[in-house]
Amino acid sequence: MGSTGEEFKACCSGGHIWQGTPSGSEGTVGGVSAYIAEPATASDKAVLLLTDIYGWQAKNPRLIADRLAQNGFLVVIPDLFAGKHWTEGKPWSELRDWAAQFPKEAQLELVKRALADTRSQSQVEHVGLIGHCWGGLFTVLLTGEGIVDAGVIAHGSMITLDMVKAIKMPTMFLCAENDQQIPASFRAEIQQVLPELKTPTAFKLYPGTEHGFAVRGDITVPAVAAAADDAFAETLKFLTEHWQLYSAGKREEKACRFCHSTLPDWRQAHQALPRAPPIMTVTHNGAMHLLTVQPGEAGMAEFQANIRGIFGLQGTDVISLTFGCKAPGSGEDLTLEGWASFDAAVHCAAIAAGQRAMLETHGRRPDIQLGPSLLPAAAQSSADSTASTQELRSHSLDDAGILASMAESECASSSDSRPAPPTRRASKRTAHGMFSRFRPGPRLM
C-alpha cells in the first residue's frame, strides 16, 4: 500500500509566515539562482543558508538572511530545487516522489559550487553553512568533508549517526523537542557522539518546540518566538566564536585529523604568538617544502601555479587540501596543505614532551623555505632559503617562546632587497552589489 504522506505532515507542514519585507537581492551564485543578503560594509564572513523543502523564495529564510547580514555576514541562499520547491497544499502522498527528483549527490555538488563561488570573492575568508530541515543534511555532510569553516543544523532531516560521527569542522545542533526527524532517542545518541569528535561542537534542545520552529514557527506564541530568537542568537554566537579567533581567516583546529592528538588551547596560543607567520608544509614524491603564505593567497590561481612549478607538477596533478600530519612511524609523508598559523602547523610536536621539531618527528627535513610571502618569494635565492631552513632546524618546538622567536626571525629576515608582498586583491563592489561575480539581479525593496 502506498504512503498517505501523513508521516511527513508533522515535520514538513508549511508553518507560519513572519512579518517583514526581505531587503536583499536575487542573483546567480555557483550557476544557480540565489538570494543574496549583503552587509553594510565588505565582510570576510560568508554563510550559505540551506533551506527546508519550501526553498529559496520562501520569505522567512530571507528575513533570517537579512538579519545575519545586519550582523556583518554575507549570506547566500541557493536554490536547491531548480525552481521546483515543495508548495503548501500539495498532497503529502506526493512528497516521496517529489524528493526523488533531487538525488543527494547532485544536491551536494550544487552546494559545493555555490560554496566555491562564494569563497572565491576577494573579501571572503570564512564560509559556513546553516541548514534548516532538508538543508541540515547537507550541512552535516559537508562539515564531514571539512570544506566549510563551521556548520549549524536547525532541526535537520535525514541525518544518520554515521554522518554525525564523520563531522570534522565546528558544528552545532539546534533541536526541537517534538521532532520525528531527530527524536529523543536519536538526540541522545548525537549528544553522546559530539564530545568524542576532534572539533568544537555544541548541542541545544528547545523544550516544547516542533520541527521547523527556527524558520517557520508561530512567533505569535511567546515561547516559540523566544526559542526562534535564541536559535538565531546561538547561531550567530557559534559562527562568530569560531571565526574571530584569527582575524586573517585561519581555521581553529582542536585535534590533528590524522594522528588525533589534542591541540593546545588556541586562545592561549594566539596570545602567546601574536606575530606567528602563516606556514604551509607541502610534500610530493618525498620532497618537502616549507612555505609562508599570506592570507588570501592560498585560494589564488597564482598560488596553485607556484606550487606546481616548485614540484614540476602538470596541470592535471591533484593538489589536495588537508590540515594535520601523518602519524609518526607510519612511513607516509607529512602533508599539511592549505594554510595555517605556525603554531597550528607544528601541533604534533608542540603537545609531545621532549619531541624535537615536527619535521624531525616525522624523520623529514624541509629542502626549501620561501617567505615572507609565497608569490614574490618564489624567485628569492636558494642561499636565503637555506639560511631560513637551517634556522628552523636549530630550534626545538617544545614551548611557545621558540615559536615566538621564529615569528620574530621571520619578520627580521625581510628586507628591502626582497620583492614586496603581493597587493591584496581589490574589492569587487559594484553598483549592482558587493560581489560582481554573483551577477545579482534587482534589489528586493
N, C-alpha and C positions, 0 to 999 in steps of 0.2 A: 504494500500500500504506500502511495506517495505521501510525502510530508505535507501537512496543512500549513506549516510555517509558524504555528503558534509558539514553538520553542524559541523563535527569533524575536518575537514581538516585544518581550520584556526588555531585551537589551538593545534593540535596534529601532524602537519607535522614535519618531521624529523629535519628540520633546518640545521645548519651548523656544520661541524666537525672542531674543533680547531686544531691548530698546537701544537706539543709537544708529548712526549712519557711518558706514565704512569710509575712510578718507584716503585710502591708498590708491594704487593704480593697477591696471591689468597689463600684462606683458607676456613675454616668452622667456623662459629660463630652461636651459638644457633641452631645447626643442619642444617643450610643452607649454601650454597656456599656464599662467600663474598669476596670483595676486601678490603684489609687492608693496610692503609697508616699509617706508624709509624713515630713519631717524632724522631729527632736525639738522644734525651735522654728521659728516662722514664718520663711520664707525668701523672698527676692526672686528666686531662681533656680528655673526650672522646665524640665523636659525631657519631651518626648514620645518614648517608646521605641516605634518602629515595628517590628513583629516579622517573622519569616520566615513561611512558609506554615502553620506549626503554631499560630499565633495567640496571642491574649492570655491564654488559660488555661494555656498551657504553663508548666511550673514554672521552667525556667531563666531566662527573661526576668524573671520576678517576683523571683527571687533577685538578679539584677543590679539591678533597680529598687530593692530594699531596700538594697542596698549603696550605691547612689547617694544614697538618702535619708539614710543614715548619714553621708554626706559633705556634707549640707546642701542637697540638691536635692529639690524636689517633683517626683515622677516619675509620669507618666500613661502607661499602656499601653492605647490604644484598641483596641476590637475592629474590625479592618479587614474582617472577613469575615462579619459578621452571624450569628455562631454556626456558620458553615459552613466552618470552617478545615479544612485537609487533615489527615488522620489516618493514622498509621502502619498499614501493612497494605493500604491501597488499591492497586489495580493502577496502576503508573506510566503505563500507556497511557491512563488517565483524566485525567491531570494537565492536559493542554491544555484539555479541556472544562471541568474544574473552574475553571481560571484565567479562562476566558472569562466566568464569572459576575460578574467584578469588573473592569469597564472602568476604565482608568486615570483618566479624567476624574471618574468617580464616586468613586473612591478619593481623589483629590486633594481633592475637595470635603469628603469626610468628615474628612480630616486637617485641613483648614483650619477646619472648625467646631470641632474639638477644640482646635486652636491658639487660636482666638479665645476660647473659653470659658476656657481656662487663662490666657491673657493678661489676661482681664477681672478676675481675682481681685485684691483690693486690695493684697496684698503683692507680687505678681509684677511684676518689672521686666524680666526677661530670659527668653526662651523659646528653647530649642534643640531639635534633633532628633537622635536616634540611630537609625540604620536598619540592621537586620540583614537581609541577603539581600534578600527581597522588599521590605522596608521601606527598603532602601538606595535604591531607585529614586525613591521619593517624597521622600526626604531630599535627593537631588541636585536634583530638580525644584523643590523649594521654596526651597532656597538660591539657585537660579537666579531665582526670583521675588523674592528679597530680603525675604521676610516673616518670616524667623526670624533670630535673632541669630547662630547658628552651627549647623553640622551635622557629624556624624561618621558615616561609612559603613563598616561592617564587612562585608567580603566581600559587596558588593552584587550585585544581579541586574538584568538587563535594561537596564543603563545604556549609553548611547551616548556617543561622543566629543563630539558636538554639545551634549549635556546638560552635560558637564564644562566645555566652553568657555563656557557661559552662566552659570556659578556667579558670584554676586555677593557672597555673605557668607562669613565664615571657615568653611572646610571641611577636614576631614581624612579621608583614605582609609586604612583598615587592611586589608591584603590578604593572603590566603593564597597560598602558593607554588603549590599544586596546585588550580586553580580553573577550571572550564570557563567560568564566567561572566565572569571577568576573567583571561584567560590572560596569559602573559608578554608577548606582542606588544601587547595592549591596555594592560597596565600601563606599558609603555614609552611609549605614546602619552599616557597620563594624566600620567606624570611629566614629559613634555615640555611639556604644556599648563599645568599648575598654576603654575609660576613666572611665566607670562605674564599670569595673572589679576590684576585690580586689587583683590585682597583677600587676607588671610592664608590660606595653605594649608599642609597637611602631608601626608606620604605615608610609610607604613611597611610594609615587607614582612616576613612571618614565615616564614622558611625551614622547610621540612619540614611545614608545616601544610596542612590540607584546608579546603575551603569549609565554613563553619559553625563553625570552631574556637572563635570568641569567644563563642558562645552555646550550642553543643551538642557541643563537643569532648570527647574522652575524657580527663578530667583525672586519671585514674589513671595516665596516662603523663606522667612528669615534664616532658618537653619541651612537651607540649600544655598542661599546667597552667600552665607558665611563660609560654607565649605568650598564653593567655587572661587571666592576671593582668596581663601587660604591656599587653595591649589595653585592659583596664579602666583601668589607671593612665594610659595615654596619653589615653584619652577624658576622664578627669577633669581631667588637666592642660590639655588643649586648651580645654575649655569654661571652666575657671577662668581661664586666661590671658586669654581674650577677654572675660571678664565682670568681672574685678577692676580693670580699668584705670580705670573711672569707677564709683564706688560707687553713684551715683544712677541708673544704668541707661542711660548714654549709649552709643551704638554706637561701636565703633572703626572708623574708615574709613582705608583705605590709599591710596585714589585717588578723585578726583571721578568719579562714574559717568557724567557727561556729557562733560566736556572731557578726562577721562583724565589729568589732571595728577597727579603723585605728591605725596602729602601728607607733612608733616613727621613725624618720629618722635614719636608721641603720648605716649610715656613721658616724653620730654624736655619736650614741650609742657605736659603735665599738671603737671610740677614747676614750670615757669615761670609757669603760670596757675592756681594752686590755687583762686582765687576767681572765675574766669571764669563769668559767669551763663549759663544756658541761653538760647539765642537761636533764634528761628524767623523766617524771612522768607517771606511769602506774597504771591502776586500774583493778580490777577483782572482781566481786561479792562484791563490797563495800569496799574492802581493797585497800589502796593506798600505793604506794612505790615511793619514790623519789630517783633516781639513777643518778650517774655521769658516763658518758660513754666517753671513749677516741675515737678520730677519727678512723674510720675503724672498730671498734668493733661491731657496730650495724648490720653490714652485715655478721658477723661471725656465724657459726653454734653453737659455744660455747655460744654466747650471747643469742640466741634463747633458748638453753637448760637451761641456767641460769634463764631466765625469767620464763620458765615453771616450774623449780624447786622451785622458790620463791612462785609461786601461786599454786603449786601442779597440774599443767595442764597436760593433756595427750597429746601425740604427735599429735593427731587429732584435738585438740582445735586450733582454728584460732587466731592468733595474727595479728590484723590489723595494717596498717601503716598510721597514720594520724598526722597532726600537728594542734594545736589550742585547743579550750576548748569548752565545752558545755555552752550554755547561762546561766547566773546566774538565779536561781529560776526555772530552767526547771525540777529539780528533777532528772536529769541524772548525772551520774558520770563524772568527769573530765577524759578525755583521751588525753594524749599528748604523742603519741608513735612515735618511730623513735628517732632521737637525734637532739638537737638544743642547741644553746648557752643559758646561763641562762637568759639573757635579753629577748630572744625570748620566753622562757618558761613562763615568768611572765608578758607578754604584757598586758593581760586584766586588771591586777591591775595597771600596770605602767601608763596607759593612763587615769585612772579614779581618779580624785582628791579625797583625803580623804579615799580611799579604803585601807584596810589592805592587807596582802599577798594574792596572787591569791588563795591559798588553802582555806583561810578564806572566801574569796568572795564566794566560792562555798560550804561553810559550811563543809569542809572536812579537815582532818589532815593527814599528812604522818605518817605511823607507822614504817618506816624504812628508813635510808639513807645509801647508800653504796658509797664508794669513797675512794681514788681518781680515781679508775678505777674499772669498774664493775666486771671483771672476777676474779682478785685475791681478791677483797674486799668482795666477797660473804662469805668468811669464817671469816671475822672480827667479833669481839664480839658485842653482842646486846647493851652493855654499850656504846661502841663507837658510834653506830648508834643512840642511844637515845640522847646522848650529841649533836650530829650534828643536830638532829631533833629539840631539844629544842632551839638551836641557831637560826635555821630558824624561829621558831615560835616567837622569841623575836623581830624580825625586821619588820618594815613597809617597803614596797617596793615602796614608793612614789617618790623616786628620785634615780638618778644614783649612788649617793655616797654610798647608802646602798648596792647596787648590787656589787660595787667595794669591799666593806668590806667583803661581802660574799665570793668573789673570794679570798681575802687575807686569810680569815679564813680557806677556803678550802685548800689552799696551806700550811698554818701553821699546819693544822691537820695531815698532812702527816708526818710520822716519820720512822726511820729505823726499828721500830718494826713491821711495816706493810709490807705485801708482796710487792715486786716490781711490777710496772705496767707491763703488758704483752709486749713482744717484738713485734714490728710491723712485719707484715708478710713480708717475704723476697721477693725481686724482682724475677720475673719468667722469666727474659730474658734468652733466649736460643740461640743456633746457628741458629735456624730457624726463630727467630723473638722475639719481646719483650714479647709477651704473649703466653706461651706454650699451654694453653688450647684452643687457637684458631686453632690449628693444621694447620698452614699456609703451603701452597704449595710453588712452586718455585717463586722466586722474578722476577718481570717483568722488566727487564732492557736490 
